[in-house]
Amino acid sequence: MEENIPWKCTCLVIGTGAYGRLPVMDDVKREAKDRRVKLVVLPTAEAIKVLEKHPKKTNAVLHVTC
């Protein structure tokens, strides 16, 4: 939970890399639930498409190294 996660949103999109292999910690999932932030976890290319369709009140954390 030391990551700088942009929680000020209604939806947080997490891009898990080209092959969807980046794991999302249970702590992040719990924090999203506690903050009432919809969490969308997808491979990065798909996550970018979701972000493009719903840019308002949506933030993203994208893994782009693979």
C-alpha positions as CSV (number, residue, x, y, z in Angstrom):
1,M,0.0,0.0,0.0
2,E,3.0,2.3,-0.3
3,E,2.1,3.0,-3.9
4,N,0.7,6.4,-4.8
5,I,-2.7,5.3,-5.9
6,P,-5.0,8.1,-7.3
7,W,-8.1,7.3,-5.1
8,K,-9.9,10.6,-5.8
9,C,-12.3,9.1,-8.4
10,T,-15.4,7.0,-8.7
11,C,-13.7,4.4,-10.9
12,L,-10.1,3.2,-10.8
13,V,-8.8,1.3,-13.8
14,I,-5.7,-0.9,-13.2
15,G,-3.8,-2.1,-16.3
16,T,-2.0,-5.3,-15.4
17,G,0.5,-5.4,-18.3
18,A,0.3,-6.7,-21.9
19,Y,-0.4,-10.2,-20.7
20,G,-2.4,-9.3,-17.6
21,R,0.1,-10.8,-15.2
22,L,0.6,-8.0,-12.7
23,P,-1.2,-9.1,-9.6
24,V,-3.4,-6.6,-7.7
25,M,-3.0,-7.0,-3.9
26,D,-6.0,-7.8,-1.8
27,D,-5.3,-4.7,0.3
28,V,-5.9,-2.6,-2.8
29,K,-9.2,-4.3,-3.5
30,R,-10.3,-3.8,0.1
31,E,-9.3,-0.1,0.0
32,A,-11.3,0.4,-3.2
33,K,-14.3,-1.2,-1.6
34,D,-13.9,0.8,1.6
35,R,-13.7,4.0,-0.5
36,R,-16.6,3.0,-2.7
37,V,-14.4,3.2,-5.8
38,K,-15.3,0.8,-8.6
39,L,-12.1,-1.2,-9.4
40,V,-11.6,-2.4,-13.0
41,V,-8.6,-4.7,-13.5
42,L,-7.7,-5.6,-17.0
43,P,-4.6,-6.1,-19.3
44,T,-3.2,-2.6,-20.0
45,A,-4.5,-2.4,-23.6
46,E,-8.0,-3.1,-22.5
47,A,-7.7,-0.8,-19.5
48,I,-6.8,2.1,-21.8
49,K,-9.9,1.5,-23.9
50,V,-12.1,1.6,-20.7
51,L,-10.3,4.8,-19.6
52,E,-10.9,6.4,-23.1
53,K,-14.6,5.6,-23.0
54,H,-15.1,6.9,-19.4
55,P,-12.5,9.6,-18.7
56,K,-14.6,11.7,-16.3
57,K,-14.1,10.7,-12.6
58,T,-11.9,7.8,-13.7
59,N,-8.3,7.4,-12.8
60,A,-5.8,4.7,-13.8
61,V,-2.7,2.9,-12.8
62,L,-1.1,1.3,-15.8
63,H,1.7,-1.3,-16.0
64,V,3.4,-0.6,-19.3
65,T,6.8,-2.3,-19.1
66,C,5.9,-5.6,-20.7
